Structure formats: structure tokens, C-alpha cells
Amino acid sequence: MRKDVSVEMYSIAVLLSAGVVLLLVGALAGYLYGVDSTPAKTSTATSTTTVSVSLDAYGQVANSFANHMLFISSRNASAIERQYEANATVTWSGKNNAGGLAGFYNGTKDIFLLMNASFVGRGGSFALGNVTHSLVATSDDSAIVNSSFAFLGQNDLFPGNFNGTVSAQDSYVYSAANGGWLISQVMWNFLSFNARGPLVITG
């Protein structure tokens, strides 16, 4: 009987030792698994940062476009000019020959003249309305905004009111030198243009 008890005690001791070893192996595996999972957390943080940059660019372009519409509505030709690259282009086309102003304007000097001396700048009154826009393409350094709007006013050079609607596309590029977004190209397609009397650029 004593011999059997000793065998049983020995077996129990072996089992307990094996259990301790298994617990140590399990703890070590858990530690190693925790270390190996760290790269997954780092990868997730990197993805979040990338999304934040894109959202920030979207917001900056949207804000620049909103200011552009505000400057046009307030007929601030100098502020409008500063929103363009030096070699930017503007194209006007559409109904009634875009009020006699259909054409291709190259560079900020021509764009300033267009905004300052046309019906936009010379009207006795001028306003924009029903502005809608969508940012249809964006990257780290370029974006395109499609928009539509209505305009109306009264010409102080020639008698008569004028109004119309425009479908537009503005192309933006990021300028590291200026630390912001500038317009590289604008296209206005006049879907309608109604006026009494000629509306032309004058000196």
C-alpha cells in the first residue's frame, strides 16, 4: 500500500510540474503575440493620417472657391486677381457671345481687366445667386470644382438691366510658394444672357 501511495504522489508532482511549464509557455506566447500585434496598430494610425490630409485639402479648396464667389459678387477685382496663378487662363463662351465678351484671357493682367471693366465690375449693381458646386476631383496638389450660378445687375455705362446663368469649371493647384490653392484655369459657359444695351469691356 505504501508503494502505491508513493507512486501516486510522484504522478501528481509530475502533473503539477507539467502544468507550470504549460502556463509559462502560454504566458510567453501571449507576450510574443502582443509584441507582434503592434505593427497592426501602427498601420491603422497611418491610414487615419492619410484620410485627414485629404479632408484638409478638400476643405481648403472649398473655402477658396467660396471666397472666389464672394469676391466676384462684391466686384473686388484685385482680390479676384490674387486668387489666380500668374499664367492662369479664363475662357468665356455661350449665349449671346457671353455678352460680347466671349474669348480666351491669358494671365492675371487680362483677367483683372475682364473682372474690373466688364459688366461684372462696371455694373451699377451686381449680384450672384443660386450658387451650387461640387468638388469632383482632388489630389495632394490639384482639384477641380464644377459649379453653376445665376447673376443679375444693372449697367451704369449703358441703360438696362442684365441677367443670366453660368455653368463653370474651376481648376485649382496647390502653390507651395504661396502656401495655398490658386486657380489655374476657369471656364464659364453662359447658358443664358439677357441684357438691354451693349455690354462690352471699355478702357
Buried (B, 14 or more C-beta within 10 A) or exposed (E): EEEEEEEEEEEEEEEEEEEEEEEEEEEEEEEEEEEEEEEEEEEEEEEEEEEEEEEEBEEBBBEBBEBBBEBBBEBBBEBBBEBBBEEBBBBBBBBBEBBBBBBEBEBBEBBBBBBBBBBBBBBEEBBBEEBEBEBEEBEEEBBBBBBBBBBBBBBEBBEEBBBBBBBBBBBBBBEEEEEBBBBBBBBBBBEEBBBEEEBBBEE
